[in-house]
Amino acid sequence: MHDTKERLSLFWIFALLNYLYADVVALFAIVGSPNLVGAPHLPPWALLGSAVLMEIPIAMIVASRLLSFKANRLANIIAGTLLTLINGFLTFVAPLLGWGRPPAFAEYLFFATIETVCTVAIVWQAWKWSGSEGAASSKPSVRPSAAGIISS
């Protein structure tokens, strides 16, 4: 796999699956809690914010394949940086400030670390993506035809 568009799209799929499964595991922890009555209820604005955050990697899977080089590179750098910062803040800073449940579950920290490494890899791939590779990947490939082969 040498196409950067394909690689970035694959990284976004990987990140998205980690985000989703971390949330599933967190839900299992809440539902399995003996004091389910006191389980946290998220207000509508928090649910909308979560939906928007999950839509970013979903959209980037497609955007990484369809956008032109410049737009693609910029979108991946912005989206990857944004999700890295938000993930780091929600995982490490917010619990230290008393927002959320301190400390975070070990399994959530595990997923957050993988997610952060993945989004940093996305930013790095997009950052080092050169214009010549972007131009080459957007041109259709030319295959030699059978008529061009000389046989004896």
Protein Blocks (a to p, Z undefined) as FASTA:
>chain_A
ZZfklmmmmmmmmmmmmmmmmmmmmmmmmmmpmblmlpccddfklmmmmmmmmmmmmmmm
mmmmmmcfklmmmmmmmmmmmmmmmmmmmmmmmmmnopajddddfklmmmmmmmmmmmmm
mmmmmmmpcfklmmmmmpccddddfklpccZZ
